[in-house]
Structure formats: C-alpha cells, structure tokens
Amino acid sequence: MSEDWKPYTLPRDHTESNRLDAEHRGYKVNVGYLLHPRIREALPTNAHQFPKERDGKVEYGLLNVLKDVPEHHKAKFDVFHLRLLICGLKTRDWQKAARHVLDLLKPGGWIQWQDSNFPNLKCYNNKPGASRKACSGLLSPVLKALSAQDKFMPHSITGLMSLVQNAGFEDCDEDVSSSDRVAETRATNNVYQQDAVTTLGKVLAQQGAMPGWTKEQVDAVTARCIEELRDAKVYWRWDFHIVTGKKGP
Ligand SMILES: C[S@@+](CC[C@H](N)C(=O)[O-])C[C@H]1O[C@@H](n2cnc3c(N)ncnc32)[C@H](O)[C@@H]1O
C-alpha cells in the first residue's frame, strides 16, 4: 500500500471486512436506501438493464481518490457513490476528493457522498440510569486522538454539502438521518460500532496517540463497554449526512 493511503486508520483485514458488512446492513436500514431516490429517478430508463453482480460482469478496481484521476477514467461514470471516507481523510483532502469525483463523472452524472458524523457519536441511555461510564470513557480519548491527527473533524461533515458545491457540483441537496432511525437496530448497531471504537482505540494506543493507554487497557475497558451495551441498555448513536449533486452539462 503506498504512502498516500497512510492516513487511513482502520485495518484492512477479514475481521474488518465482516464488521463493514454488518455496518452496511445497519446503514441500509437506517438511511432507507442505497442509491438516493433522486438519482434513481434520474438514471436512464434502461437502467434496469445494468448488469447484476451475479452475472459476473461487475469489475472491481482500486482508486486512490486523493490522486489525480487517470485519463482512461475521466468522464466515464454515471454515478459515483462514496461512503465512509471519514477514517481516511484529513481536512485538506475532502475538497480534493470531491473535485476528483467531478473529473470521473460524465456530464450530467451524479455524486452521492454519505458520511457519518462520528464527532457527534455518543452513548445514549435506553434504560434510564444504566451506566455509560466505560463507553464514554473509551470514546473520549479516541475522539481526542483522531482530532489531534486532523481526522473526524466536525466541520468536514457538517460542511460536506458546501464542499461538494465548491468542487463544482450543481443542484446539491443533503439528507440527514440517524443511526437509530429504526430503533430496533440499536442492539445490532452496538456490535459493529463498539468494534470500530475498540479497533480505533487499539490502533491509536499502539501508535502512542492515546497517552496513558495500552492495547491491553483498551481490551479491558472494552469488556466493560460490552457489559454496558448488553440488551441495548445503552446504545451508540450518531448521524449520517448524505449529499447528492449533479455535474453540469
Ligand atoms: C470505513 S471503510 C468504508 C468502506 C465502504 N465504503 C463502506 O461504506 O462500507 C473506509 C474505506 O475508505 C477507503 N479509503 C481510505 N482512504 C482512501 C483513499 N484515499 N482513496 C480511496 N479509498 C480510500 C478504505 O480503503 C476503506 O475501504
């Protein structure tokens, strides 16, 4: 992996892939769609003929969104869906990423950028009086360390719409939804979200970015967090921002 990918904090292994699958299911239910209805309606009428994954016609490739777009990818895409880049981007990168997406799209093509407002991630009481001490005690140094690394910056998420506009997109709009729009998902959200907080904690502790914390201490507090989260007595909650916009003719 090249140096350009270094700012990304989470691991790229099978455990993380399984966590992302669970997260994907939670996001789909709570956002209410995968592709925004306004993009779906604007797609060409023959969109139902797009190849399905099971036909073996989907191509996968790697693209570093922070690098200049290669010539052969320029103006080639109808829709570009970015999701959850918050762990990878520093403040200066968000605008650059949006500009590169503009280069990738055909005239009239759409961007859908969904990101999570993790700076406002909080542990909420479902059962009045239930302890949230371990959860908030672990979250606080994790957010502090990420912020010191110029990641998870609140203005990046709340400013997502303007930075997409500033990159040159037209007719922009924003949906804001919450991770517990469907309250029944609180228990399953707790599992993948706690895994994310724990993994970030361990990575940051190993980097020496969380003064006074070791990987073992993160593990010990995690055991107490899991106890607090059991039966969703308390639950992790945060917002999603979904910005859509169109490339001009
Ligand atoms: C939290 S995961 C989200 C994965 C997936 N987009 C989803 O929503 O389930 C963040 C992803 O961003 C990717 N990423 C980080 N930096 C990137 C960059 N500069 N260009 C492209 N992708 C990047 C990581 O490889 C990782 O797959």
The ligand as a Gaussian input file, in Angstrom:
#p B3LYP/6-31G(d) Opt

LIG

0 1
 C      -14.790000       2.598000       6.831000
 S      -14.360000       1.937000       5.275000
 C      -15.879000       2.070000       4.360000
 C      -15.970000       1.040000       3.260000
 C      -17.174000       1.189000       2.334000
 N      -17.031000       2.410000       1.536000
 C      -18.464000       1.190000       3.099000
 O      -19.123000       2.246000       3.190000
 O      -18.832000       0.147000       3.637000
 C      -13.397000       3.233000       4.570000
 C      -12.846000       2.853000       3.195000
 O      -12.209000       4.007000       2.641000
 C      -11.111000       3.553000       1.870000
 N      -10.152000       4.666000       1.667000
 C       -9.394000       5.286000       2.597000
 N       -8.620000       6.231000       2.010000
 C       -8.923000       6.208000       0.676000
 C       -8.474000       6.924000      -0.463000
 N       -7.524000       7.878000      -0.361000
 N       -8.997000       6.637000      -1.673000
 C       -9.948000       5.671000      -1.793000
 N      -10.428000       4.954000      -0.750000
 C       -9.910000       5.208000       0.460000
 C      -10.539000       2.428000       2.726000
 O       -9.751000       1.561000       1.941000
 C      -11.809000       1.746000       3.223000
 O      -12.212000       0.727000       2.349000

